[in-house]
């Protein structure tokens, strides 16, 4: 292979690498996935917030399993039951050991202004992309309604609090990358001439 052909091949490969990098960044985080916000209020008033990326068909239980929390659960025969999150709750072999408290479970309403108590368990509900699910270690009233709610955060607020997602590079970054690849091609060309 002549020097000219090697230089041309290196240049084509460098351009192909640049285009592959840009196209892979442009595809983004979709790929059949969704992001779900979590707001978890512990008994001491502290709050854990997180945006979790899971497969599009994932239930809230699978969101909890993918989150950066210590989760203890039990299969009650009616689906998974949340026994303990972090320091609050019960062991898996006695999931409802506390007769006065449980993990209340909510969905953020469409307006993003208040919580709606979930009518189904965590294994029976599939949140949409951009949904926010809430949990609080709470007591209950005579009708078994939870007394404590997590604080309200919209999905956009949770995203702002989380680490920023990968961005498509701005033009200056692409120019820097392209300049580096062009420099690499020039280096290969000089080496080919020297040989």
C-alpha positions as CSV (number, residue, x, y, z in Angstrom):
1,X,0.0,0.0,0.0
2,X,1.4,3.4,-1.0
3,X,1.9,6.2,1.4
4,X,-0.8,8.2,-0.3
5,X,-3.3,5.4,0.2
6,X,-2.3,4.9,3.9
7,X,-2.9,8.6,4.6
8,X,-6.2,8.6,2.8
9,X,-7.2,5.5,4.8
10,X,-6.3,7.1,8.1
11,X,-8.2,10.2,7.2
12,X,-11.3,8.2,6.3
13,X,-11.1,6.2,9.5
14,X,-10.7,9.4,11.6
15,X,-13.8,10.9,10.0
16,X,-15.8,7.7,10.5
17,X,-14.8,7.7,14.1
18,X,-15.9,11.3,14.6
19,X,-19.3,10.5,12.9
20,X,-19.8,7.4,15.0
21,X,-19.0,9.3,18.2
22,X,-21.5,12.1,17.3
23,X,-24.2,9.7,16.2
24,X,-23.9,7.6,19.4
25,X,-24.2,10.7,21.5
26,X,-27.2,11.9,19.6
27,X,-29.1,8.7,20.0
28,X,-29.4,9.6,23.7
29,X,-30.7,7.6,26.6
30,X,-33.9,6.2,24.9
31,X,-33.0,2.7,23.8
32,X,-36.3,1.3,25.3
33,X,-35.6,2.8,28.7
34,X,-37.4,5.3,30.9
35,X,-36.5,7.5,33.8
36,X,-38.6,7.6,37.0
37,X,-38.2,9.9,40.0
38,X,-38.1,8.7,43.5
39,X,-38.8,10.7,46.7
40,X,-38.3,8.7,49.9
41,X,-39.0,10.3,53.3
42,X,-37.4,8.5,56.3
43,X,-38.7,8.6,59.9
44,X,-36.1,11.2,61.0
45,X,-37.4,13.6,58.3
46,X,-34.5,13.1,55.9
47,X,-35.3,12.6,52.3
48,X,-33.7,10.6,49.5
49,X,-34.3,11.8,46.0
50,X,-33.1,10.1,42.8
51,X,-33.9,9.7,39.1
52,X,-33.6,6.0,38.2
53,X,-33.2,4.7,34.6
54,X,-35.0,1.3,34.1
55,X,-36.4,-0.6,31.1
56,X,-39.6,0.9,29.7
57,X,-41.8,-1.9,31.1
58,X,-40.3,-1.8,34.7
59,X,-42.7,-1.7,37.7
60,X,-42.1,0.6,40.7
61,X,-40.7,-2.4,42.5
62,X,-38.0,-2.7,39.8
63,X,-37.4,1.0,40.1
64,X,-36.7,0.6,43.8
65,X,-34.4,-2.4,43.1
66,X,-32.4,-0.2,40.7
67,X,-32.2,2.8,43.0
68,X,-29.2,3.5,45.3
69,X,-31.0,2.5,48.5
70,X,-30.9,-0.4,50.9
71,X,-34.1,-2.2,50.1
72,X,-35.6,-5.2,52.0
73,X,-38.6,-6.8,50.6
74,X,-40.7,-10.0,50.9
75,X,-43.0,-11.9,48.6
76,X,-46.3,-11.8,50.3
77,X,-48.0,-14.1,47.8
78,X,-49.7,-11.0,46.4
79,X,-46.6,-9.5,45.0
80,X,-43.5,-7.9,46.5
81,X,-44.0,-6.0,49.8
82,X,-41.6,-3.3,50.9
83,X,-40.4,-4.2,54.4
84,X,-37.5,-1.8,54.9
85,X,-35.9,1.1,53.1
86,X,-32.7,2.4,54.6
87,X,-33.0,2.4,58.4
88,X,-36.8,2.2,58.6
89,X,-38.9,-1.0,58.5
90,X,-38.8,-4.6,59.3
91,X,-36.8,-7.7,58.3
92,X,-37.9,-9.8,55.3
93,X,-39.0,-12.7,57.5
94,X,-41.3,-10.4,59.5
95,X,-42.2,-7.7,57.0
96,X,-45.0,-6.2,59.1
97,X,-43.3,-6.4,62.5
98,X,-44.3,-2.8,63.4
99,X,-48.1,-2.7,64.0
100,X,-48.3,1.1,63.8
101,X,-46.1,2.0,60.8
102,X,-45.6,0.9,57.2
103,X,-44.1,2.2,54.0
104,X,-46.8,4.4,52.4
105,X,-46.6,4.6,48.6
106,X,-47.8,7.5,46.4
107,X,-47.8,8.7,42.8
108,X,-47.2,12.4,42.1
109,X,-50.4,13.8,40.4
110,X,-50.5,15.1,36.9
111,X,-50.2,18.7,38.0
112,X,-47.1,17.9,40.0
113,X,-48.6,19.6,43.1
114,X,-49.6,16.7,45.4
115,X,-49.4,13.0,46.1
116,X,-52.1,10.4,45.3
117,X,-52.1,7.2,47.4
118,X,-51.4,4.2,45.2
119,X,-54.3,1.8,44.9
120,X,-51.9,-1.1,44.0
121,X,-48.6,-2.4,45.4
122,X,-45.2,-1.7,44.0
123,X,-45.1,-4.8,41.9
124,X,-48.5,-4.1,40.3
125,X,-47.9,-0.5,39.0
126,X,-45.8,0.5,36.0
127,X,-44.9,4.2,36.1
128,X,-44.5,6.2,32.9
129,X,-41.3,7.8,31.8
130,X,-41.0,11.0,33.8
131,X,-43.3,9.8,36.6
132,X,-42.5,10.5,40.3
133,X,-43.1,7.8,42.9
134,X,-43.1,8.7,46.6
135,X,-42.6,6.7,49.8
136,X,-42.7,7.6,53.5
137,X,-42.4,5.6,56.7
138,X,-45.7,6.5,58.3
139,X,-48.4,5.8,60.8
140,X,-52.0,5.6,59.8
141,X,-55.5,6.7,60.9
142,X,-58.5,4.6,61.8
143,X,-59.3,4.1,58.1
144,X,-55.6,3.0,57.5
145,X,-54.8,6.2,55.5
146,X,-51.2,7.2,55.8
147,X,-50.4,10.2,58.0
148,X,-47.1,11.3,56.6
149,X,-46.3,12.1,53.0
150,X,-43.0,12.7,51.3
151,X,-42.2,16.2,50.2
152,X,-43.4,17.1,46.7
153,X,-40.7,17.3,43.9
154,X,-41.5,17.4,40.3
155,X,-39.6,15.3,37.8
156,X,-37.8,18.4,36.5
157,X,-36.8,19.4,40.0
158,X,-35.4,15.9,40.6
159,X,-33.5,16.1,37.4
160,X,-32.0,19.4,38.4
161,X,-30.9,18.0,41.8
162,X,-29.4,14.9,40.2
163,X,-26.1,14.8,38.2
164,X,-26.8,16.3,34.8
165,X,-27.4,13.7,32.0
166,X,-24.9,13.3,29.2
167,X,-25.3,16.2,26.8
168,X,-24.7,16.2,23.0
169,X,-21.4,18.0,22.6
170,X,-21.5,21.6,21.7
171,X,-19.9,22.7,18.5
172,X,-16.7,23.8,20.2
173,X,-16.3,20.3,21.7
174,X,-16.8,18.8,18.3
175,X,-14.3,21.1,16.8
176,X,-11.8,20.1,19.5
177,X,-12.4,16.5,18.8
178,X,-12.1,17.0,15.0
179,X,-8.9,19.0,15.5
180,X,-7.4,16.1,17.5
181,X,-8.3,13.6,14.9
182,X,-6.9,15.8,12.1
183,X,-3.7,16.2,14.2
184,X,-3.5,12.4,14.5
185,X,-4.0,12.1,10.7
186,X,-1.1,14.6,10.2
187,X,1.1,12.7,12.5
188,X,0.5,9.4,10.6
189,X,1.2,11.2,7.3
190,X,4.5,12.6,8.6
191,X,5.5,9.1,9.9
192,X,4.6,7.6,6.5
193,X,6.8,10.2,4.7
194,X,9.7,9.6,7.0
195,X,9.5,5.9,6.4
